[in-house]
């Protein structure tokens, strides 16, 4: 079995391009995520920004500046997924 470090990796932008093309050919609209899922997806980034001293208010402002996604600080605090839940395989070895 390949270790995680041996597996080929792809940037999110390339994954989104491939998914968009497949969904278009399949006649499907864009994939939509509820707020809870979106915040879970960006929890790595939220954690990193918090460690740099960025507030949830500033994180929300960044999201609003760079996308049409409308979330607020309450969404981040409510739906943030802690590292041990996002990466349970890593916490086994730490």
TANOR-V665830 format. One record per backbone hydrogen bond with DSSP energy under -0.5 kcal/mol. CO is the residue of the C=O (numbers start at 1). NH is the residue of the N-H. If there is no record, write none. Layout:
CO_NH, CO_NH
This chain:
3_6, 3_7, 4_7, 11_14, 11_15, 12_16, 13_17, 14_18, 15_19, 16_20, 17_21, 18_22, 19_23, 20_24, 21_25, 22_26, 23_28, 24_27, 34_38, 35_39, 36_40, 37_41, 38_42, 40_43, 42_46, 43_47, 44_48, 45_49, 46_50, 47_51, 48_52, 49_54, 50_53, 55_59, 56_60, 57_61, 58_62, 59_63, 60_64, 61_65, 62_66, 63_67, 69_71, 72_76, 73_77, 74_78, 75_79, 76_80, 80_82, 82_85, 82_86, 83_87, 87_90, 87_91, 88_92, 90_93, 90_94
